[in-house]
Amino acid sequence: MVKIRLTRGGAKKRPFYHIVVTDQRNKRDGRAIERIGYYNPVARGAEPRVQLDTARIEHWVGVGAQLSEKVDQLYRDAVKAAAEPAQAAA
């Protein structure tokens, strides 16, 4: 089964996660099919905390991929944040 999940990177005590599409049998930081964004939980100042390619996530979910809990939460927050400026402009 194909999953959309986080892979860990970054330095010790400074985590950085890539959001990837991978087979669920692969190791956490193993081979990925596609990299579709990142999550930086320790972002400071003007650094972006999350960057997602929502169109690619929708594509992969459409062909049967499943989101991990954290990626699902990040995706929902990104969609909500993208909808708020559109509502404010209307």
SULURVEN-V666704 format. One record per residue. RES is the residue in one small letter. SS is DSSP state (helix for helix, strand for strand, loop for the rest). PHI is phi in whole degrees, -180 to 180 (999 if undefined). Layout:
# SULURVEN-V666704
RES SS PHI
RES SS PHI
This chain:
# SULURVEN-V666704
m loop 999
v strand -90
k strand -124
i strand -110
r strand -148
l strand -94
t strand -121
r strand -88
g strand -144
g strand 87
a strand -92
k loop -60
k loop 67
r strand -134
p strand -69
f strand -146
y strand -120
h strand -95
i strand -98
v strand -129
v strand -102
t strand -152
d strand -74
q loop -64
r loop -80
n loop -73
k loop -65
r loop -54
d loop -104
g loop -83
r loop -63
a loop -121
i loop -77
e strand -154
r strand -100
i strand -120
g strand 160
y strand -149
y strand -138
n loop -117
p loop -69
v loop -111
a loop -65
r loop -126
g loop 62
a loop -87
e loop -64
p loop -71
r loop -84
v strand -137
q strand -136
l strand -130
d loop -97
t helix -64
a helix -64
r helix -70
i helix -63
e helix -61
h helix -61
w helix -66
v helix -66
g helix -64
v loop -99
g loop 110
a loop -72
q strand -114
l strand -88
s loop -73
e helix -59
k helix -67
v helix -66
d helix -61
q helix -64
l helix -64
y helix -64
r helix -62
d helix -64
a helix -67
v helix -66
k helix -65
a helix -65
a helix -72
a helix -78
e helix -62
p helix -64
a helix -67
q helix -72
a helix -68
a helix -75
a loop -80
